[in-house]
Amino acid sequence: MKFTTNTPLDKVLHGLFTPYANRVPDVKTITSAMIEKGFIAQQADIINDHIAFRTLGVPHLGIKSLERIFMHYGYTKQDYYYFPEKKVDAYWYKPPLEKYPRVFISELRVKDLTTSSVAILSNYIKGIEEDPINNLDLGNTQEIVNFLHKPLWEIPTWDDYQNLRSESEYGAWVLYNRYYLNHYTISVHALPKPFNQLEHFNSFLKSLGVQLNNSGGEIKTSSDGLLRQSSSVAQMVDSIFANNDMHAIAGSYVEFAERSLLPQHSHLSTKETSNIHRRDGFEVTNADKIFESTFQKQTTRKL
């Protein structure tokens, strides 16, 4: 998390990370233990592989809207991904400089939902008649940070949340959390040996009491074997629904990525390598299971 807060993009990323870290206890637990073990000296030493957002694929919102913020700050749009079972589309965005994290933005294919689910979502977003990004000064970093944490529609009722969740847990998460940062990602390959391998780092996490998402196995591996990912299970957060109705629901989580050197660069030492030498992008099969870090099957799973 090398945010110097000197540049506008640093300020946006710092503004996103601070409330996220305060809301996700695992962040402090993991960082404190990494410092104690000597992996890092401070939070800023962690290399953030990527951050992720979830959105609704409807007019005036979704990927086409949210991406404008990051493209304004120099990010470039990369590969498209489709998740048929979850009815989700996604793109990732390359940062302007290597020190910054990749950005992964996904959206729910609302048009693919049942009539009842579409009706629930339509009721909340019906007042959004233009892209809200149009009303932002993209050069004002505090305005951007405030926007990404403010309500875009009314707080849902518990019944609407539950009914939507019965078809799309992804959609229910977005209905309540909106553009809240879904997760940040620790670059495991940048850590000292042997914790630069997920098997060892996951064991370290479990020794701290961090519960790992086991959908598809604790380590999700790309078809080329060069991208391996794990994630914590989202911790439950007491959340106030309409009419001051409080319920505990899944919040955000932490991801862990190990990007291997590309075959043509395998001879390089760690000190000689940078992002350009490692496997880039994402993998549908991995991300599909990472999404489930906020799903009930994971959050209610007993250890």
Secondary structure as UniProt FT lines:
FT   HELIX           8..23
FT   HELIX           25..37
FT   HELIX           43..45
FT   STRAND          48..56
FT   TURN            59..60
FT   HELIX           63..72
FT   TURN            73..74
FT   STRAND          76..83
FT   TURN            84..87
FT   STRAND          88..94
FT   TURN            98..99
FT   STRAND          102..108
FT   HELIX           110..112
FT   HELIX           115..125
FT   TURN            126..127
FT   HELIX           132..135
FT   TURN            138..139
FT   HELIX           141..147
FT   TURN            148..149
FT   HELIX           158..165
FT   TURN            166..167
FT   HELIX           169..177
FT   TURN            178..179
FT   STRAND          183..187
FT   HELIX           188..190
FT   TURN            193..196
FT   HELIX           198..207
FT   TURN            208..209
FT   TURN            215..216
FT   STRAND          220..221
FT   TURN            223..224
FT   STRAND          227..232
FT   STRAND          236..241
FT   HELIX           242..244
FT   STRAND          245..250
FT   STRAND          253..259
FT   HELIX           263..265
FT   TURN            266..267
FT   HELIX           270..272
FT   HELIX           275..277
FT   HELIX           284..290
FT   HELIX           291..294
FT   HELIX           296..299
//
